Amino acid sequence: MFDDLILRPAVENDLPEIVRLLCEDELGATRESFSNPLLPCYYEAFQEITEDKNQILLVVESQNKILGTCHLTFMPSLSFKGSKRLNIENIHVQKLVQGQGVGTLMIQKAIELGQEKGCKLIQLTTNKKRVRAKGFYEKLGFKASHEGMKLYLHQG
């Protein structure tokens, strides 16, 4: 466990470490591209996220090193009598520090922010190959209540 974890909104200078985290696992390595300098698409997406009041990109750091990240999107909805919901995406923790409280801190903060914004539901998805991640989310109170589906749109 760490005693100096800082959880904060990401800033543009964090992007290289965030993208490196996204590339760290076998699934991310197939769809992300870490380079120096980073591809412009990452900066464009970051700007779009930070300009949207309904989105937050969080990072957890220790001793000025990014250990984890997650992306929160607060969404209005007609269901649940017009309730807001929170979607948590891109939850990544550096492999060397998994199991040491970084992911728990991020999810607890996400829950807190969801409550502050009046959300009635928090949802997230995890790839079926990530069995450990599913167990982690269940320990934090999440239920595997739905079957998620995706359609990938290829550009160019």
Summary of the structure (lengths in Angstrom):
residues: 156
radius of gyration: 15.7
end to end distance: 45.1
largest distance: 47.1
contacts: 378
relative contact order: 0.15
helix: 39%
strand: 25%
